[in-house]
Amino acid sequence: MFTGIIESIGVVKDLKKELQNLHITVKSSFTNELKIDQSVAHNGVCLTVVHIAGDEYTVTAIEETLNKTNLKQLKINHFVNLERAMRLGDRLDGHIVQGHVDQTAVCKNIINEEGSWKFTFQYDSGLNNITIEKGSVTVNGVSLTVVNSKKDMFSVAIIPYTFEHTNFKDFKIGTEVNLEFDVIGKYVSRLITLN
C-alpha cells in the first residue's frame, strides 16, 4: 500500500533483460534503508527489491508489468519517482494507492500557468477506467486531484514543489505515463457494470 507522495527521485543505473524479465538497477537516496524483499513503487509500479549494492538496488519487472506500464521505455540515467510502502499508522497524505498500474496515458498538453502547471493526459477509455472531477488519480506514482475530467482525458494541476521533486519536470508532449485510477472508484464502476 502506498500514498502517492513521492519520497525521492531515483536514477536508472543499469537495465538487464533476462528472458521476458527486466532487471532495473536504481540509485536512490534511501538505498541504505532498504532490505531484500521490500516493496518500492517506481513511477507508481510496485516492485520487489532483489539485490542491494552500495547506494544502488535492483528490482525485477516481469513481462505482464512491462506490457502495462512505461517501464519498458526506461533508459540508463532516466529519472523515476520512488515511494516506499506505507507503514501502518502513517498519515495518509495522498490517497490509497496499490502500486498496480491500470494502464498508460500520453501527455497531450502542458500549460505554464505562472506559478503552477496544467498537464493534460489522454488514455484508452475502452479499458473502462474513469476519472471524476476533483477525484484522485495517480500519475507516475504521484497522487493528484483531477480537473477537466472527460471520457478519455483529464488534467491535473502541479504545484512548484511537485514539479521540482518528481519527474513531471521531464514530461513533454507525447510522454507516456503510468495511471492508477482511484481504487474505490474502480470497485464502484465494476459493481455498476455487473448489474
VOTI-558806 format. One line per field, with one value per residue (C-alpha): residue number from 1; residue in three letters; x, y, z. Coordinates in Angstrom, 1 decimal. Example, Ala and Ser with C-alpha at 12.3 -4.5 7.8 and 13.67 -1.06 7.14 Angstrom:
BEGIN
nr <- (1,2)
rest <- (ALA,SER)
u <- (12.3,13.7)
v <- (-4.5,-1.1)
w <- (7.8,7.1)
end
This chain:
BEGIN
nr <- (1,2,3,4,5,6,7,8,9,10,11,12,13,14,15,16,17,18,19,20,21,22,23,24,25,26,27,28,29,30,31,32,33,34,35,36,37,38,39,40,41,42,43,44,45,46,47,48,49,50,51,52,53,54,55,56,57,58,59,60,61,62,63,64,65,66,67,68,69,70,71,72,73,74,75,76,77,78,79,80,81,82,83,84,85,86,87,88,89,90,91,92,93,94,95,96,97,98,99,100,101,102,103,104,105,106,107,108,109,110,111,112,113,114,115,116,117,118,119,120,121,122,123,124,125,126,127,128,129,130,131,132,133,134,135,136,137,138,139,140,141,142,143,144,145,146,147,148,149,150,151,152,153,154,155,156,157,158,159,160,161,162,163,164,165,166,167,168,169,170,171,172,173,174,175,176,177,178,179,180,181,182,183,184,185,186,187,188,189,190,191,192,193,194,195)
rest <- (MET,PHE,THR,GLY,ILE,ILE,GLU,SER,ILE,GLY,VAL,VAL,LYS,ASP,LEU,LYS,LYS,GLU,LEU,GLN,ASN,LEU,HIS,ILE,THR,VAL,LYS,SER,SER,PHE,THR,ASN,GLU,LEU,LYS,ILE,ASP,GLN,SER,VAL,ALA,HIS,ASN,GLY,VAL,CYS,LEU,THR,VAL,VAL,HIS,ILE,ALA,GLY,ASP,GLU,TYR,THR,VAL,THR,ALA,ILE,GLU,GLU,THR,LEU,ASN,LYS,THR,ASN,LEU,LYS,GLN,LEU,LYS,ILE,ASN,HIS,PHE,VAL,ASN,LEU,GLU,ARG,ALA,MET,ARG,LEU,GLY,ASP,ARG,LEU,ASP,GLY,HIS,ILE,VAL,GLN,GLY,HIS,VAL,ASP,GLN,THR,ALA,VAL,CYS,LYS,ASN,ILE,ILE,ASN,GLU,GLU,GLY,SER,TRP,LYS,PHE,THR,PHE,GLN,TYR,ASP,SER,GLY,LEU,ASN,ASN,ILE,THR,ILE,GLU,LYS,GLY,SER,VAL,THR,VAL,ASN,GLY,VAL,SER,LEU,THR,VAL,VAL,ASN,SER,LYS,LYS,ASP,MET,PHE,SER,VAL,ALA,ILE,ILE,PRO,TYR,THR,PHE,GLU,HIS,THR,ASN,PHE,LYS,ASP,PHE,LYS,ILE,GLY,THR,GLU,VAL,ASN,LEU,GLU,PHE,ASP,VAL,ILE,GLY,LYS,TYR,VAL,SER,ARG,LEU,ILE,THR,LEU,ASN)
u <- (0.0,1.3,0.0,1.2,3.5,6.9,9.9,12.7,13.7,15.9,18.3,18.3,21.9,21.5,19.0,19.4,17.0,16.7,14.2,11.0,12.1,13.8,16.2,16.3,19.1,18.3,20.5,18.4,18.9,17.3,19.0,20.9,17.5,16.2,16.2,15.8,12.1,10.9,8.3,9.2,7.0,8.8,6.7,3.8,4.7,5.2,8.4,10.3,13.9,16.0,19.6,21.4,24.9,26.2,23.7,22.1,19.4,17.8,14.2,12.7,9.7,8.1,6.5,3.0,4.3,6.3,3.3,1.0,3.4,6.0,8.9,9.7,10.8,13.4,16.9,20.1,20.1,16.3,14.6,12.0,9.6,10.2,8.0,8.5,5.4,3.4,3.9,0.9,0.0,1.4,-0.6,-2.3,-1.2,-2.2,-4.8,-4.9,-2.6,-1.9,1.1,-0.8,-0.9,-4.2,-2.9,-0.8,-1.7,0.0,0.7,-1.2,-0.7,1.4,0.4,2.7,0.2,2.6,3.1,1.8,1.5,-1.5,-0.8,-3.4,-3.3,-5.3,-5.9,-7.8,-11.3,-12.1,-10.5,-13.4,-11.3,-12.8,-11.8,-14.2,-13.8,-12.0,-11.4,-8.0,-5.7,-2.1,0.2,3.7,3.1,2.1,-1.3,-3.2,-6.6,-8.4,-9.5,-11.3,-12.4,-13.6,-14.3,-10.8,-8.9,-8.2,-5.9,-4.0,-2.6,1.0,2.5,6.1,7.2,5.7,7.2,10.7,10.6,9.1,9.8,7.0,9.7,10.9,7.5,7.0,4.0,3.9,5.5,3.9,2.9,1.5,-2.0,-3.6,-7.2,-8.9,-9.4,-12.8,-14.0,-12.8,-14.9,-18.0,-17.5,-17.2,-20.3,-22.3,-21.2,-22.1,-25.7)
v <- (0.0,3.5,7.1,8.6,11.0,10.7,10.3,10.6,10.6,7.6,7.4,4.2,2.9,-0.4,-2.4,-6.1,-8.2,-11.9,-13.9,-11.9,-10.1,-6.7,-6.2,-2.5,-1.1,2.3,4.7,6.3,8.4,5.7,2.6,2.2,1.9,-0.9,-4.6,-7.5,-8.4,-4.9,-3.2,0.1,1.9,3.0,5.5,4.0,0.4,-1.8,-3.8,-6.0,-5.3,-8.4,-7.1,-4.2,-3.0,0.3,3.1,1.1,-1.6,-3.9,-4.8,-7.1,-6.3,-9.3,-9.3,-8.5,-5.4,-4.3,-4.6,-2.5,0.3,2.7,0.8,-0.8,2.6,3.2,4.1,4.5,7.8,8.2,9.5,7.5,8.6,6.5,5.7,3.0,1.2,2.9,1.9,1.0,4.1,6.6,9.6,9.1,12.4,11.4,8.7,4.9,3.7,0.0,0.3,-1.7,0.4,0.1,1.5,4.2,7.6,10.1,13.7,15.9,19.4,21.3,24.8,27.0,28.9,31.4,29.6,26.2,23.8,22.1,18.8,17.0,13.3,11.1,7.4,4.5,4.7,1.2,-0.3,1.1,3.2,6.6,9.8,12.3,16.0,16.5,12.8,11.2,9.7,8.5,9.7,8.0,7.3,10.9,11.3,14.1,15.7,15.5,18.7,18.8,15.2,13.8,10.3,9.6,12.7,14.6,17.4,17.8,21.0,20.7,23.0,24.0,21.6,18.6,19.8,20.0,16.8,14.4,13.5,15.8,18.3,15.9,15.5,16.6,16.3,12.6,11.4,8.1,7.9,5.2,5.6,4.1,5.1,5.5,2.1,3.0,4.4,1.1,-1.0,1.2,1.2,-2.6,-3.1,-0.9,-2.8,-6.2,-5.1)
w <- (0.0,-0.9,-0.6,-3.9,-2.1,-3.8,-1.4,-3.9,-7.5,-8.4,-11.3,-13.5,-13.5,-15.3,-17.3,-17.9,-19.9,-18.8,-20.8,-20.6,-17.4,-17.0,-14.0,-13.2,-11.0,-9.4,-7.4,-4.6,-1.5,0.7,-0.6,2.7,4.4,2.1,2.6,0.2,-0.4,0.3,-1.9,-3.6,-6.2,-9.4,-11.4,-9.5,-10.1,-7.0,-7.5,-5.0,-4.1,-5.1,-4.7,-2.9,-3.6,-2.1,-2.9,-5.7,-5.6,-8.2,-8.8,-11.5,-13.8,-15.4,-18.9,-17.7,-15.9,-18.9,-21.2,-18.9,-17.9,-19.1,-17.5,-20.9,-22.1,-19.3,-20.4,-18.4,-16.5,-16.7,-13.5,-11.7,-9.0,-5.9,-2.9,-0.2,1.1,3.7,7.4,9.4,11.5,9.0,7.9,4.5,2.9,-0.6,-1.3,-1.2,-3.9,-4.5,-6.8,-9.5,-12.7,-14.6,-17.9,-19.5,-20.9,-23.1,-22.2,-24.7,-23.3,-20.8,-19.8,-17.7,-15.5,-13.9,-10.6,-11.5,-14.5,-16.0,-17.6,-19.8,-20.4,-22.8,-22.2,-23.8,-22.3,-23.8,-20.7,-18.6,-16.3,-15.4,-13.7,-12.0,-11.3,-8.1,-7.7,-7.2,-9.8,-9.7,-12.5,-12.4,-8.8,-7.8,-6.0,-7.8,-8.0,-11.3,-13.1,-16.5,-16.4,-19.8,-21.1,-22.2,-21.0,-17.8,-16.5,-13.2,-11.7,-10.5,-7.8,-8.0,-5.2,-7.0,-10.3,-8.8,-6.7,-9.3,-12.9,-14.0,-14.8,-17.6,-19.2,-22.8,-25.2,-26.1,-22.8,-21.8,-18.1,-15.8,-14.4,-11.4,-11.0,-7.6,-6.1,-4.6,-8.0,-9.7,-7.4,-7.8,-11.6,-11.6,-9.5,-11.8,-14.9,-13.3,-12.6)
end
